[in-house]
Amino acid sequence: MQYGLIGLGNLGAALARSLAREGFAPFVHDRDAARRAELEEAGARWAESPEALAAEVDAVITCLPSPAASAAVLDAVLPVARAGMDWIEMSTLGQAELMALTERARAAGLGVVEAPVTGGVHLAARGEITVLVGAEAALIARHRPAFEAMGGQVIEMGPLGSAALIKVITNMLAFIHLLSCGEALMLAKRGGLDLGQAWRAIAASSGTSFVHETEGQLILNGSYDVGFTMDLALKDLGFAMEFARKFEVPLDLAALTEQTFRRGRAAYGGQAQSTQIVKLMEELLGTDLRAPGFPARLE
């Protein structure tokens, strides 16, 4: 299978490098050519446009920041797509957006697979990110080698639309955990504990979380450099609230988290790192959450 990947942000570029590292030599494209040289050096092949990429591949992968961006790429790709080509959507979309785009792709003869990922850019860079897949079994089997090249675990969630739901759930939990991590570290700091030791104690306790063990380190370093923005966090929390209304589930913690992230975006801007949400409390209390020996970026 020949793959093309469109969308070379922090996540998309890491996925492209994983495909190249495993010998797939993917075609890649982004409106911003800033990563062209590094990806070509890694073994990817640059395409000058989505149309040029689609002409070369058996499957187009998209990893984009919004449903509108995915729709724009389909606008470009579908007129030149061959029957039998597949579209693999690795962006985080709501179910309604995914199904609307799927209808267009299928009408043009494309197979559709949703495969959002979870675990963080640092795991994507190592080829260890978790891939959540929703599609017909035959389509999943066709592309499983590529998913395994990009990720560690490949978890089949069921029919199209199921992966979109679980991805939103996992991100919702991550943002809730991020707020609780900040509160816990602040309580430790104001209580006079050594923050490094407090982090280690929490990590070894029943109160730990993946977010504490990863993003908590970036908070303690002060870089906050997780490679994920306030805008993206609010997009995903918005999807969670849409599901809450659709399935009539009261999401009290998620609703509070969404409002807190709105405050964070107003304070620091939409492109600020999502981990900077804890700065709201740091600034309110005039107390920083720094500790020596923690990394500026996750490896």
C-alpha positions as CSV (number, residue, x, y, z in Angstrom):
1,M,0.0,0.0,0.0
2,Q,1.2,3.5,-0.9
3,Y,0.2,6.1,1.7
4,G,0.0,9.9,1.6
5,L,-0.4,12.0,4.7
6,I,-1.8,15.5,4.7
7,G,-1.4,17.6,7.8
8,L,2.1,18.0,9.3
9,G,1.6,19.6,12.6
10,N,3.3,18.1,15.7
11,L,1.3,14.9,15.5
12,G,1.1,14.5,11.8
13,A,4.8,15.0,11.3
14,A,5.5,12.3,13.9
15,L,3.1,9.9,12.3
16,A,4.8,10.5,8.9
17,R,8.2,9.9,10.3
18,S,7.0,6.6,11.8
19,L,5.7,5.5,8.5
20,A,9.0,6.4,6.8
21,R,11.0,4.7,9.5
22,E,9.1,1.5,8.9
23,G,9.8,1.6,5.1
24,F,6.4,3.0,3.8
25,A,8.0,6.0,2.2
26,P,4.8,8.1,2.4
27,F,4.0,11.1,0.3
28,V,3.3,14.1,2.6
29,H,1.9,17.5,2.2
30,D,1.0,20.6,4.3
31,R,0.2,24.2,3.4
32,D,3.2,25.1,5.5
33,A,6.4,23.5,4.0
34,A,8.5,24.2,7.1
35,R,8.9,20.5,7.8
36,R,9.6,19.4,4.2
37,A,13.4,19.1,4.5
38,E,13.3,17.1,7.7
39,L,10.6,14.7,6.5
40,E,12.4,14.1,3.1
41,E,15.5,13.4,5.1
42,A,13.5,10.9,7.1
43,G,12.4,9.1,3.9
44,A,9.1,10.7,3.1
45,R,8.3,12.2,-0.3
46,W,6.9,15.7,-0.7
47,A,3.8,16.4,-2.8
48,E,3.1,19.9,-3.9
49,S,-0.6,19.8,-3.3
50,P,-3.3,17.5,-2.0
51,E,-4.3,16.7,-5.6
52,A,-0.7,15.7,-6.5
53,L,-0.5,13.5,-3.4
54,A,-3.8,11.8,-4.1
55,A,-2.7,10.9,-7.7
56,E,0.2,8.8,-6.2
57,V,-1.4,6.8,-3.4
58,D,-3.7,4.0,-2.5
59,A,-4.8,5.7,0.7
60,V,-4.9,9.4,1.9
61,I,-4.4,10.0,5.6
62,T,-5.5,13.2,7.1
63,C,-4.3,14.6,10.4
64,L,-5.7,18.0,10.7
65,P,-6.8,20.5,13.4
66,S,-10.5,20.9,12.6
67,P,-13.5,19.4,10.6
68,A,-13.3,22.4,8.3
69,A,-9.7,21.5,7.4
70,S,-10.6,17.9,6.7
71,A,-13.5,19.1,4.5
72,A,-11.2,21.4,2.6
73,V,-8.8,18.5,1.9
74,L,-11.6,16.3,0.7
75,D,-12.7,19.1,-1.6
76,A,-9.3,18.9,-3.2
77,V,-8.8,15.1,-3.2
78,L,-12.2,13.8,-4.3
79,P,-12.2,15.1,-7.8
80,V,-8.9,13.3,-8.6
81,A,-9.5,10.2,-6.4
82,R,-9.6,6.8,-8.0
83,A,-12.3,4.2,-7.2
84,G,-10.9,1.9,-4.6
85,M,-8.8,4.5,-2.8
86,D,-9.3,4.8,1.0
87,W,-9.5,7.8,3.2
88,I,-8.0,7.4,6.7
89,E,-9.1,10.2,9.0
90,M,-6.7,10.5,12.0
91,S,-8.0,13.9,13.1
92,T,-10.2,14.3,16.1
93,L,-13.8,14.9,14.8
94,G,-17.2,14.7,16.2
95,Q,-19.5,11.9,14.9
96,A,-21.7,14.2,13.0
97,E,-18.8,15.8,11.1
98,L,-17.2,12.5,10.5
99,M,-20.4,10.9,9.1
100,A,-21.1,13.9,6.8
101,L,-17.6,13.7,5.4
102,T,-17.8,10.0,5.1
103,E,-21.0,10.2,3.0
104,R,-19.1,12.4,0.5
105,A,-16.1,10.2,0.4
106,R,-18.1,7.0,-0.1
107,A,-20.1,8.6,-2.9
108,A,-16.8,9.1,-4.7
109,G,-16.0,5.4,-4.3
110,L,-13.6,5.7,-1.3
111,G,-13.4,3.4,1.6
112,V,-13.3,5.2,5.0
113,V,-11.5,4.4,8.2
114,E,-11.4,6.6,11.3
115,A,-8.2,6.2,13.3
116,P,-7.6,9.0,15.8
117,V,-4.7,8.5,18.2
118,T,-4.2,9.1,21.9
119,G,-1.2,9.2,24.2
120,G,0.7,12.4,23.2
121,V,3.1,13.6,20.6
122,H,6.1,12.1,22.5
123,L,4.6,8.6,22.0
124,A,3.8,9.4,18.4
125,A,7.5,10.3,17.9
126,R,8.5,6.9,19.2
127,G,5.9,5.0,17.2
128,E,4.2,4.0,20.4
129,I,1.0,6.1,20.3
130,T,-2.3,4.2,20.6
131,V,-4.4,4.1,17.5
132,L,-8.2,3.9,17.9
133,V,-9.8,2.4,14.8
134,G,-13.4,2.4,13.6
135,A,-14.4,0.8,10.3
136,E,-15.4,-2.4,8.6
137,A,-13.1,-5.3,9.6
138,A,-11.8,-5.8,6.0
139,L,-10.7,-2.1,5.8
140,I,-9.0,-2.3,9.2
141,A,-7.1,-5.5,8.2
142,R,-6.0,-3.8,4.9
143,H,-4.3,-0.9,6.8
144,R,-3.3,-2.7,10.0
145,P,0.5,-2.8,9.0
146,A,0.4,1.0,8.6
147,F,-1.4,1.5,11.9
148,E,1.2,-0.8,13.6
149,A,4.0,1.2,12.1
150,M,2.6,4.4,13.5
151,G,1.4,3.1,16.9
152,G,2.0,0.7,19.7
153,Q,-1.5,-0.5,20.5
154,V,-4.1,-0.7,17.7
155,I,-7.5,-1.0,19.3
156,E,-10.6,-1.8,17.2
157,M,-13.5,0.1,18.5
158,G,-16.3,-1.1,16.2
159,P,-18.1,0.5,13.3
160,L,-17.4,4.0,11.9
161,G,-18.1,6.6,14.5
162,S,-17.1,4.5,17.5
163,A,-13.5,5.7,17.5
164,A,-14.6,9.3,17.4
165,L,-16.6,8.8,20.6
166,I,-13.9,7.1,22.5
167,K,-11.2,9.6,21.4
168,V,-13.3,12.5,22.7
169,I,-13.8,10.6,26.0
170,T,-10.1,10.0,26.4
171,N,-9.3,13.7,25.7
172,M,-12.1,14.8,28.1
173,L,-10.5,12.7,30.8
174,A,-7.0,14.1,30.1
175,F,-8.2,17.7,30.5
176,I,-10.0,16.9,33.7
177,H,-6.9,15.2,35.0
178,L,-4.8,18.2,34.0
179,L,-6.8,20.5,36.1
180,S,-6.7,18.1,39.1
181,C,-2.9,17.7,38.6
182,G,-2.5,21.4,38.9
183,E,-4.7,21.6,42.0
184,A,-2.8,18.7,43.7
185,L,0.6,20.2,43.0
186,M,-0.5,23.6,44.3
187,L,-1.9,22.0,47.5
188,A,1.5,20.3,48.0
189,K,3.4,23.5,47.3
190,R,1.3,25.7,49.6
191,G,1.5,23.0,52.2
192,G,5.3,23.2,52.3
193,L,6.1,19.9,50.6
194,D,9.0,19.4,48.2
195,L,7.3,19.4,44.8
196,G,9.6,16.9,43.2
197,Q,9.0,14.5,46.0
198,A,5.3,15.2,46.0
199,W,5.2,14.4,42.2
200,R,7.0,11.1,42.9
201,A,4.7,10.2,45.7
202,I,1.6,10.9,43.6
203,A,3.1,8.9,40.7
204,A,3.5,5.9,43.0
205,S,0.0,6.2,44.5
206,S,-3.5,5.3,43.8
207,G,-4.1,8.9,42.8
208,T,-1.7,8.9,39.8
209,S,-2.7,9.4,36.2
210,F,-1.1,9.3,32.8
211,V,-1.4,13.1,32.7
212,H,0.3,13.5,36.1
213,E,3.2,11.3,35.1
214,T,3.7,13.1,31.7
215,E,2.3,16.6,31.6
216,G,2.9,17.1,35.3
217,Q,6.7,17.0,34.5
218,L,6.3,19.8,32.0
219,I,4.4,21.9,34.6
220,L,7.2,21.4,37.1
221,N,9.8,22.3,34.5
222,G,7.9,25.5,33.5
223,S,8.1,24.8,29.8
224,Y,4.5,23.6,29.5
225,D,5.6,22.3,26.1
226,V,3.2,19.5,25.4
227,G,2.6,20.3,21.7
228,F,-1.2,20.7,22.2
229,T,-3.0,24.0,22.2
230,M,-5.8,25.7,24.1
231,D,-7.8,25.9,20.9
232,L,-7.5,22.1,20.3
233,A,-8.5,21.4,23.9
234,L,-11.6,23.5,23.6
235,K,-12.5,21.9,20.3
236,D,-12.4,18.4,21.9
237,L,-14.2,19.5,25.0
238,G,-16.9,21.0,22.7
239,F,-17.3,17.6,21.1
240,A,-17.7,16.1,24.6
241,M,-20.5,18.5,25.4
242,E,-22.2,17.6,22.1
243,F,-22.1,14.0,23.1
244,A,-23.4,14.9,26.5
245,R,-26.5,16.5,25.0
246,K,-26.9,13.7,22.4
247,F,-26.8,10.9,24.9
248,E,-28.4,12.9,27.8
249,V,-25.4,12.4,30.2
250,P,-24.7,15.2,32.7
251,L,-21.0,15.9,32.5
252,D,-20.5,18.2,35.4
253,L,-16.7,17.9,35.6
254,A,-16.3,18.2,31.8
255,A,-18.5,21.4,31.8
256,L,-16.4,23.0,34.5
257,T,-13.2,22.0,32.7
258,E,-14.5,23.6,29.5
259,Q,-15.2,26.8,31.3
260,T,-11.8,26.8,32.9
261,F,-10.2,26.3,29.5
262,R,-12.2,29.2,28.1
263,R,-10.7,31.3,30.8
264,G,-7.2,30.0,29.9
265,R,-7.7,30.8,26.2
266,A,-8.9,34.3,27.1
267,A,-5.8,34.8,29.3
268,Y,-3.1,33.3,27.2
269,G,-4.5,32.9,23.7
270,G,-5.7,30.0,21.6
271,Q,-2.2,28.8,20.6
272,A,-0.9,28.7,24.2
273,Q,0.0,25.2,25.4
274,S,-2.9,23.4,27.0
275,T,-0.8,22.7,30.1
276,Q,-0.6,26.4,30.7
277,I,-4.1,26.1,32.2
278,V,-2.5,25.6,35.5
279,K,-1.0,29.1,35.2
280,L,-4.4,30.5,36.1
281,M,-4.0,29.2,39.6
282,E,-0.3,30.0,39.8
283,E,-1.0,33.6,38.9
284,L,-4.1,33.8,41.2
285,L,-2.1,32.7,44.2
286,G,1.3,34.2,43.2
287,T,2.9,30.8,43.6
288,D,4.8,28.9,40.8
289,L,5.0,25.2,40.5
290,R,8.6,24.7,39.7
291,A,10.9,21.9,40.8
292,P,14.4,21.0,39.6
293,G,15.2,17.9,37.5
294,F,12.2,17.7,35.3
295,P,12.4,17.8,31.4
296,A,11.3,20.7,29.2
297,R,9.9,18.2,26.7
298,L,8.8,14.6,26.9
299,E,10.9,12.1,25.0
